[in-house]
Amino acid sequence: MQGKDMSRKKRGRPSSDVERDFEKKKHRGPAKATPTMEVCSDAVGHWPVVESERQRCKRPNCKGQTVIKCSKCNVHLCLNKNNNCFREFHEFVSGPDLFVCGSYIYNHYYDCKDQDYYLSGDKINDIVCLPVDGAKPVTPILACQDRILRVLQASDLKYEIEISGPPTVLELNNGNGGDSGEEILYGTSDGKLGLVHITDSEPVPKWEVANEKKRGGILCIDCFDIIGDGVKDVLVGRDDGKVEIYGFDSSLEPILRFEHVLPESITSIQGGCVGKDNFDEVVTTTYTGWVTGLTTEPQQKEAGPGEEMKMSQEIQNKVAALRGELEQLQLKVLQEREKFQQCAQSSTAISSVPVFSVNDKFTLCRDDASYSLILEVQTAIDNVLLQSDVPIDLLDVDKNSAVVSFSGCDSEELQVHEGNIDFLIPEYRSILEDADHLIEEYKKQPAHLERLYGMITDLFIDKFKFKGTNVKTKVPMLLEILDNYDPSSLMAFFDSA
């Protein structure tokens, strides 16, 4: 839900509670001035900026330290994989309406009272509301996992829109619904991007960008004129780390203008002027909390013969700040390493396994009936063990960086690594104990199968030999039926031959 117009989509805590927390924080002593609620919630020009100095987070009830600062509010706010105070600081309920969604349930609250309710037939991935023009009520649109966009009216389903893939994100076209105020951009988990016009009676599809190159699923969308031609471009972030910018031709059809690849999935994307005046940027956040900016400022300069290139004072300051931050990080790593060594040598040290979350996706590609498996964690991945109960083919693709290898399971190797196999259930322990016998039986299977094939073939030839018919030319057809064994087909072949 990041990157949406907060003046139109109402959610969060009641504004009175937020204002009360702000007032408490203002009266705790001398500190940097806290912006008013009107400034915090105007949803315009609030960009995360990385500072060289770490300061206390200014969100009420947060005690964290951070280097991230809001460019407009001029306050430090946490923005990492564990805390997103930057978003919570700028979000609250403005006015009487609040639209919220759980996994399957949509609720509309008016003045803190339950107004509308809807139970979806499948998981809800996102929600967007068409702008209020004063004459029409708010129209919520739900993006559901069953490839359906559900358009609601109060607590009732107005109509459904079937699209080509499971929708993961919705965004108002141009940030305001386009010229009609009723146009919705959508992205799907299988990588498609589309635009649809939501009318009172039926949807009108405008265009859809296919995913011919099998890029990742779309996680976030924003509209911003980053190219500078007067028409807002569509900024797209994908789960394979791709950042894409789509412009429009003379017939208003989308064209890919720019793309860049980051090492992690893109969780949020927005365009704006952040780092330097007169140069717009595309700002993204990734799965593990990195904030990345792609700027329109030229990064290379050419010098003529005899000219000397000098860094500007601004660039020198940035380099000095980065070097200082790098030295602090190196010092912190050394301190933590010494602390770890001291703990490891202690007689009271306890070994523990670190806990981290896994972001996994298993997506079906309808074009070639293949599945795409994506695993993402907050640390480096050395090996991935894939076990399957059915035969599978591992396909290599351009964006795959893994080296595929096949190997059988060795029970002795399992015991060496784990120490023993007592942690397995009795059924699995029995299989491992009889592993040698099972392997020998498995090796005999081809011989048993060939023997059965020979017996059936001899029986087929002998049956017709007594009738004076030579059917040896039909033996290949018999073997084909045996390879795709079906009793009725085999009996029919014996009778008809």
DAWODA-V822734 format. One record per backbone hydrogen bond with DSSP energy under -1.0 kcal/mol. CO is the residue of the C=O (numbers start at 1). NH is the residue of the N-H. E is the energy in kcal/mol with one decimal. If there is no record, write none. Layout:
BEGIN
co = <CO;CO>
nh = <NH;NH>
e = <E;E>
END
This chain:
BEGIN
co = <5;5;10;13;14;15;16;17;18;19;20;21;22;23;25;36;37;47;49;55;59;64;66;67;68;69;70;75;76;78;83;84;85;96;98;100;103;104;105;106;107;108;108;109;110;113;116;118;123;126;128;139;140;141;142;143;143;147;148;149;150;151;151;153;156;159;161;166;169;171;172;173;173;173;177;182;183;184;185;186;187;187;188;188;192;193;194;195;195;196;197;202;204;207;209;211;217;220;222;224;224;233;234;235;236;237;237;238;238;241;242;243;244;245;245;246;247;249;253;255;258;260;265;268;270;272;276;280;281;282;283;284;285;285;286;290;292;294;304;312;313;314;315;316;317;318;319;320;321;322;323;324;325;326;327;328;329;330;331;332;333;334;335;336;337;338;339;340;341;346;359;361;363;365;365;370;372;374;376;397;410;411;412;413;414;415;421;425;426;427;428;429;430;432;434;435;436;437;438;439;440;444;445;446;447;448;449;450;451;452;453;454;455;456;457;458;459;460;461;462;464;465;471;472;474;475;476;477;478;479;480;486;487;488;489;490;491;492;493>
nh = <8;9;99;93;18;19;20;21;22;23;24;25;26;27;28;40;41;71;69;66;62;57;55;51;77;49;74;70;58;86;80;88;89;111;109;107;124;120;102;118;100;115;116;98;113;110;108;106;145;143;141;130;152;128;150;125;126;163;144;161;142;158;159;156;153;151;149;189;187;185;175;176;177;178;183;198;173;196;171;194;168;169;191;218;188;209;186;206;207;184;204;199;197;195;193;214;239;237;235;226;233;224;246;222;244;219;220;241;266;262;238;260;236;257;258;234;255;252;249;247;245;243;287;285;283;281;279;296;272;294;270;292;267;268;289;286;284;282;307;316;317;318;319;320;321;322;323;324;325;326;327;328;329;330;331;332;333;334;335;336;337;338;339;340;341;342;343;344;345;349;376;374;372;369;370;365;363;361;359;400;414;415;416;417;418;419;424;429;430;431;432;433;434;435;438;439;440;441;442;443;444;448;449;450;451;452;453;454;455;456;457;458;459;460;461;462;463;464;465;466;469;468;474;475;478;479;480;481;482;483;484;490;491;492;493;494;495;496;497>
e = <-1.6;-2.2;-2.1;-2.4;-1.5;-2.7;-1.9;-2.0;-2.2;-2.4;-2.0;-2.1;-2.1;-1.3;-1.1;-2.2;-1.9;-2.7;-2.7;-2.8;-1.8;-3.0;-2.7;-3.3;-2.3;-2.7;-1.8;-2.7;-2.9;-1.9;-2.9;-1.8;-2.7;-3.6;-3.2;-2.7;-3.5;-3.2;-3.1;-2.1;-2.4;-3.3;-1.8;-2.2;-1.0;-3.1;-2.2;-2.9;-2.6;-2.6;-2.7;-2.2;-2.5;-1.8;-2.3;-3.5;-1.1;-2.2;-2.4;-2.1;-2.5;-2.7;-1.2;-2.0;-2.8;-2.5;-2.8;-2.5;-2.0;-3.4;-2.2;-1.3;-1.3;-1.8;-2.0;-3.3;-2.1;-2.2;-2.1;-2.5;-2.9;-1.3;-1.5;-2.4;-1.9;-4.0;-2.4;-2.6;-1.2;-2.9;-2.4;-1.1;-2.5;-2.5;-1.5;-1.2;-2.7;-2.3;-3.5;-1.9;-1.6;-2.1;-2.6;-2.0;-2.6;-2.6;-1.4;-1.4;-2.3;-3.0;-2.1;-2.2;-2.8;-3.0;-1.4;-2.5;-2.5;-1.9;-1.9;-2.8;-2.5;-3.5;-1.3;-1.9;-3.1;-3.3;-1.5;-1.9;-2.2;-2.5;-2.2;-2.7;-2.4;-1.3;-1.7;-1.8;-3.1;-2.6;-1.9;-2.4;-2.2;-2.0;-2.6;-2.5;-2.4;-2.5;-2.4;-2.3;-2.4;-2.4;-2.3;-1.9;-2.2;-2.5;-2.3;-2.2;-2.4;-2.1;-2.2;-2.5;-2.3;-2.3;-2.2;-2.3;-2.2;-2.2;-2.1;-2.6;-1.5;-1.1;-1.6;-2.7;-3.1;-1.0;-1.0;-3.6;-2.4;-2.2;-3.4;-1.3;-1.7;-2.0;-2.2;-2.1;-2.5;-2.1;-1.4;-2.2;-2.4;-1.7;-2.2;-2.4;-1.8;-1.3;-2.5;-2.4;-2.0;-2.2;-2.2;-2.1;-1.1;-2.1;-2.6;-2.4;-2.1;-2.0;-2.5;-2.4;-2.1;-2.4;-2.4;-2.6;-2.2;-2.1;-2.4;-2.9;-1.9;-1.3;-1.4;-1.4;-2.8;-1.3;-1.7;-1.3;-1.8;-2.5;-1.8;-1.8;-2.1;-2.1;-1.4;-2.3;-2.5;-2.3;-2.0;-2.1;-2.0;-2.4;-2.2>
END
